[in-house]
């Protein structure tokens, strides 16, 4: 995804891309930085913090690409705001709600948005949840640490802190991306998600979603985003569409307050430079009909492009 963002932003007239590359042990990034105007390589956690603040203070605009894990995304977002830089992603108020999966669930539920029942493991009433269940990190990304618990006999105490438990929702995993601008939003083409609950792995996705499901997905995504604080930037709404064709079993699982891997698939599927709309959220995109489904992996690589015949 970082490669796609560098390529797209570097094509915008008058803008130069500066970025950080994390070279700490255990982190592997295969990125061609030839189009970037400035690269800061990071070897330690201390270097990361110092370099980030230095680049933020010099930048005209900042796009934070980071996971919600351990509230990293929220911390970096607040640092950009504190520096007075133009933030191209959601504001800290939006991130604080969306990055906390338990808080988001209760926030959306309180606004009348359908969500699974979700509790912290130590909460009163946890025993009233009916298996199968899903246990996952309260602050996480990419299906990391996701567990499916088929029955109470399979329940074991987790050694990981900040976990939550929610009712399992059967159906199709779907993601809808959107571009926000205060009280306006533009929905982008929806797609299927490939999530292996058994292994706790997000494998990627396919765009676009079959036409018979698109209206249900778009309607639920719009309702969820309208229930959130006004903000700007690229976000993704993860949901499950149930078997009921009227959408009565559809639920919102998460809102990703950041760039997601879907960006890679969307730029190929639409042929558009979405970076222009991220920089200028008032830009109205003319979304083309997508004739050839695009599949992408969790690492952001396009795996297949299948041409369909009419």
C-alpha positions as CSV (number, residue, x, y, z in Angstrom):
1,X,0.0,0.0,0.0
2,X,2.9,2.4,0.8
3,X,4.1,1.8,-2.8
4,X,0.8,2.8,-4.2
5,X,0.5,5.9,-2.1
6,X,4.0,7.0,-3.1
7,X,3.3,6.4,-6.8
8,X,-0.1,8.2,-6.7
9,X,0.9,11.3,-4.6
10,X,4.1,11.8,-6.6
11,X,2.0,12.2,-9.8
12,X,0.1,15.2,-8.4
13,X,1.5,18.5,-9.8
14,X,3.2,20.7,-7.2
15,X,3.6,18.0,-4.6
16,X,6.6,16.1,-3.4
17,X,6.4,12.9,-1.3
18,X,8.5,12.6,1.9
19,X,8.1,9.3,3.8
20,X,9.6,7.2,6.5
21,X,10.8,3.6,5.9
22,X,10.9,1.3,9.0
23,X,14.1,-0.8,8.7
24,X,14.0,-2.2,12.2
25,X,14.7,-5.9,12.6
26,X,11.7,-8.1,11.7
27,X,10.1,-5.5,9.5
28,X,10.3,-6.1,5.8
29,X,9.2,-3.5,3.3
30,X,9.6,-4.0,-0.4
31,X,9.2,-0.4,-1.7
32,X,10.6,1.3,-4.7
33,X,11.3,4.8,-3.4
34,X,12.5,6.3,-6.8
35,X,9.5,8.7,-7.0
36,X,9.7,9.9,-3.4
37,X,11.4,13.2,-2.9
38,X,12.9,12.4,0.5
39,X,13.2,9.1,2.4
40,X,14.0,8.8,6.1
41,X,15.0,5.3,7.1
42,X,14.3,4.2,10.7
43,X,16.4,1.7,12.7
44,X,15.1,2.2,16.2
45,X,11.9,3.2,18.0
46,X,13.5,6.4,19.3
47,X,14.5,7.3,15.7
48,X,10.9,6.7,14.6
49,X,9.5,9.2,17.1
50,X,12.1,11.9,16.4
51,X,11.9,11.5,12.6
52,X,8.1,11.5,12.5
53,X,7.9,14.8,14.5
54,X,10.6,16.3,12.3
55,X,8.9,15.5,9.1
56,X,5.5,16.5,10.4
57,X,6.8,20.0,11.2
58,X,8.2,20.4,7.8
59,X,5.3,19.0,5.8
60,X,2.5,21.0,4.2
61,X,0.2,18.0,4.6
62,X,0.5,14.7,6.5
63,X,-1.1,11.3,5.8
64,X,-0.6,8.9,8.7
65,X,-0.3,5.2,7.6
66,X,-0.3,3.2,10.8
67,X,-2.4,0.4,12.5
68,X,-4.7,0.9,15.5
69,X,-2.6,-1.6,17.5
70,X,-1.6,-0.3,20.9
71,X,-3.3,3.0,19.9
72,X,-0.4,3.9,17.6
73,X,-2.7,5.5,15.0
74,X,-4.4,7.7,17.6
75,X,-1.1,8.8,19.1
76,X,0.4,9.8,15.8
77,X,-2.8,11.5,14.7
78,X,-2.8,13.6,17.8
79,X,0.9,14.5,17.2
80,X,0.0,15.8,13.8
81,X,-2.8,17.9,15.2
82,X,-0.7,19.3,18.0
83,X,2.0,20.3,15.4
84,X,-0.7,22.3,13.5
85,X,-0.1,20.4,10.3
86,X,-2.8,19.6,7.7
87,X,-4.0,16.1,8.5
88,X,-5.2,14.2,5.4
89,X,-6.8,11.4,7.4
90,X,-9.6,11.3,10.1
91,X,-9.3,13.6,13.1
92,X,-8.3,12.3,16.5
93,X,-12.0,12.4,17.7
94,X,-13.0,10.1,14.9
95,X,-9.9,7.8,15.4
96,X,-10.5,7.6,19.2
97,X,-13.9,6.1,18.6
98,X,-13.2,3.9,15.6
99,X,-9.8,2.5,16.7
100,X,-11.3,1.3,20.0
101,X,-13.5,-1.6,18.7
102,X,-15.5,-1.9,22.0
103,X,-16.2,1.8,22.1
104,X,-17.1,1.9,18.4
105,X,-19.5,-1.0,18.8
106,X,-21.3,0.7,21.7
107,X,-21.3,4.0,19.9
108,X,-22.8,2.7,16.7
109,X,-25.3,0.6,18.6
110,X,-26.4,3.6,20.6
111,X,-27.1,5.4,17.3
112,X,-29.3,2.6,16.0
113,X,-26.7,1.0,13.7
114,X,-26.9,-2.8,13.7
115,X,-23.8,-4.3,15.3
116,X,-23.0,-7.6,17.0
117,X,-23.4,-7.8,20.8
118,X,-19.9,-7.0,22.1
119,X,-18.5,-7.0,25.6
120,X,-15.2,-7.0,27.4
121,X,-14.4,-10.5,28.8
122,X,-14.7,-9.3,32.4
123,X,-17.9,-7.5,31.9
124,X,-21.2,-8.6,33.6
125,X,-23.3,-10.5,31.2
126,X,-20.5,-12.2,29.3
127,X,-22.1,-15.5,30.0
128,X,-25.3,-14.4,28.4
129,X,-23.6,-14.3,25.0
130,X,-24.6,-17.3,22.9
131,X,-21.8,-19.1,21.0
132,X,-20.3,-19.2,18.5
133,X,-18.3,-16.1,19.6
134,X,-15.5,-14.1,18.2
135,X,-12.6,-12.9,20.4
136,X,-10.2,-10.2,19.2
137,X,-8.0,-7.4,20.3
138,X,-9.8,-4.2,21.4
139,X,-7.1,-2.2,19.5
140,X,-5.9,-4.1,16.5
141,X,-5.8,-4.3,12.7
142,X,-5.7,-6.9,9.9
143,X,-7.5,-9.7,11.8
144,X,-4.5,-10.1,14.0
145,X,-5.3,-12.1,17.1
146,X,-8.8,-13.0,15.8
147,X,-10.3,-16.2,17.3
148,X,-13.6,-18.0,16.7
149,X,-14.9,-19.8,19.7
150,X,-17.5,-22.4,18.7
151,X,-18.8,-23.2,22.2
152,X,-18.2,-22.4,25.9
153,X,-16.3,-25.7,26.2
154,X,-13.7,-24.3,23.8
155,X,-13.3,-21.2,25.9
156,X,-9.8,-20.6,27.4
157,X,-8.5,-17.6,29.2
158,X,-6.5,-15.3,26.9
159,X,-3.2,-14.1,28.1
160,X,-3.4,-11.1,25.8
161,X,-4.7,-7.9,27.4
162,X,-7.4,-5.7,26.1
163,X,-9.5,-8.4,24.4
164,X,-13.2,-8.2,23.6
165,X,-15.8,-10.8,22.8
166,X,-18.7,-10.4,20.3
167,X,-21.4,-12.6,18.9
168,X,-20.4,-14.4,15.7
169,X,-22.3,-13.2,12.7
170,X,-22.7,-15.6,9.8
171,X,-22.7,-14.2,6.3
172,X,-20.5,-12.5,3.7
173,X,-17.6,-10.3,4.9
174,X,-17.7,-7.0,3.0
175,X,-15.8,-3.8,3.0
176,X,-16.9,-0.4,1.8
177,X,-14.4,2.4,1.5
178,X,-15.3,6.1,1.6
179,X,-13.8,9.6,1.3
180,X,-15.0,11.9,4.0
181,X,-15.2,15.7,4.0
182,X,-16.9,17.1,7.1
183,X,-20.6,16.3,6.7
184,X,-20.2,14.9,3.2
185,X,-19.0,11.5,2.1
186,X,-18.4,9.7,-1.2
187,X,-18.7,6.0,-1.1
188,X,-16.3,4.0,-3.3
189,X,-16.9,0.6,-4.8
190,X,-17.5,-2.1,-2.3
191,X,-15.9,-5.5,-2.2
192,X,-15.7,-8.9,-0.6
193,X,-13.2,-9.6,2.2
194,X,-11.3,-12.8,2.5
195,X,-11.0,-13.4,6.3
196,X,-10.1,-16.8,7.7
197,X,-11.6,-16.8,11.2
198,X,-10.2,-20.2,12.0
199,X,-6.6,-19.1,11.4
200,X,-7.2,-15.5,12.4
201,X,-5.9,-14.2,9.1
202,X,-7.0,-11.4,6.7
203,X,-6.0,-12.6,3.2
204,X,-7.2,-9.7,1.0
205,X,-10.3,-9.0,-1.0
206,X,-12.0,-8.7,-4.4
207,X,-13.6,-5.6,-6.0
208,X,-16.3,-5.0,-6.9
209,X,-19.0,-6.6,-4.8
210,X,-21.7,-8.5,-6.8
211,X,-24.3,-6.0,-8.0
212,X,-27.2,-7.7,-6.0
213,X,-25.4,-6.8,-2.7
214,X,-24.1,-3.3,-3.4
215,X,-27.1,-1.3,-2.3
216,X,-27.3,-3.1,1.0
217,X,-23.6,-2.6,1.7
218,X,-23.6,1.1,0.6
219,X,-26.7,1.9,2.7
220,X,-25.2,0.3,5.9
221,X,-21.9,2.0,5.4
222,X,-23.5,5.4,4.9
223,X,-25.5,5.1,8.0
224,X,-22.5,4.0,10.1
225,X,-20.4,6.9,8.8
226,X,-23.1,9.4,9.4
227,X,-23.2,8.3,13.0
228,X,-19.5,9.2,13.5
229,X,-18.0,12.6,14.2
230,X,-17.5,14.8,11.1
231,X,-14.0,14.3,9.6
232,X,-12.0,13.9,6.4
233,X,-10.0,11.3,4.6
234,X,-10.1,7.7,3.5
235,X,-11.8,5.2,5.7
236,X,-13.2,1.7,5.4
237,X,-16.3,0.1,6.9
238,X,-16.2,-3.6,7.5
239,X,-19.5,-5.5,7.7
240,X,-21.2,-8.8,7.4
241,X,-24.2,-9.2,5.1
242,X,-26.4,-11.9,6.4
243,X,-28.6,-14.4,4.5
244,X,-31.8,-12.3,4.7
245,X,-32.1,-10.6,1.3
246,X,-33.8,-7.6,2.9
247,X,-30.6,-6.9,4.9
248,X,-32.2,-7.5,8.3
249,X,-29.2,-9.6,9.4
250,X,-26.6,-7.2,8.2
251,X,-24.2,-5.7,10.8
252,X,-21.3,-3.4,11.0
253,X,-18.2,-5.0,12.5
254,X,-15.6,-2.2,12.4
255,X,-14.7,1.2,10.9
256,X,-11.1,1.5,9.9
257,X,-10.1,5.2,10.4
258,X,-7.1,5.0,8.1
259,X,-5.8,3.8,4.7
260,X,-6.6,0.2,4.1
261,X,-5.4,-2.4,1.6
262,X,-8.6,-1.9,-0.3
263,X,-6.9,1.3,-1.7
264,X,-4.6,-0.9,-3.8
265,X,-7.5,-2.7,-5.3
266,X,-9.6,0.4,-5.8
267,X,-6.9,2.3,-7.7
268,X,-6.5,-0.6,-10.2
269,X,-10.3,-1.4,-10.5
270,X,-11.3,2.3,-11.1
271,X,-8.2,3.5,-12.9
272,X,-8.4,6.7,-10.8
273,X,-5.7,8.4,-8.8
274,X,-7.5,8.5,-5.5
275,X,-4.7,10.5,-3.9
276,X,-6.0,13.6,-5.6
277,X,-9.3,13.2,-3.8
278,X,-7.5,12.5,-0.5
279,X,-5.6,15.7,-0.8
280,X,-8.8,17.6,-2.0
281,X,-11.8,15.9,-0.4
282,X,-14.1,18.3,-2.2
283,X,-13.1,16.8,-5.5
284,X,-16.0,14.8,-7.0
285,X,-14.8,11.6,-8.5
286,X,-16.6,10.1,-11.5
287,X,-16.5,6.5,-10.7
288,X,-16.4,4.2,-13.8
289,X,-18.2,1.0,-14.2
290,X,-15.9,-1.8,-13.1
291,X,-16.0,-4.5,-15.8
292,X,-13.2,-6.7,-14.6
293,X,-13.0,-7.8,-10.9
294,X,-9.7,-7.1,-9.2
295,X,-8.4,-9.4,-6.4
296,X,-5.7,-8.3,-4.1
297,X,-3.7,-9.9,-1.3
298,X,-3.2,-8.6,2.3
299,X,0.2,-7.4,1.4
300,X,-1.3,-5.2,-1.3
301,X,-0.3,-7.2,-4.4
302,X,-2.8,-7.6,-7.2
303,X,-3.2,-11.3,-7.5
304,X,-5.7,-11.7,-10.4
305,X,-7.6,-9.6,-12.8
306,X,-10.4,-11.6,-14.4
307,X,-12.1,-10.3,-17.5
308,X,-15.8,-11.0,-17.8
309,X,-17.7,-11.2,-21.0
310,X,-21.2,-9.7,-21.5
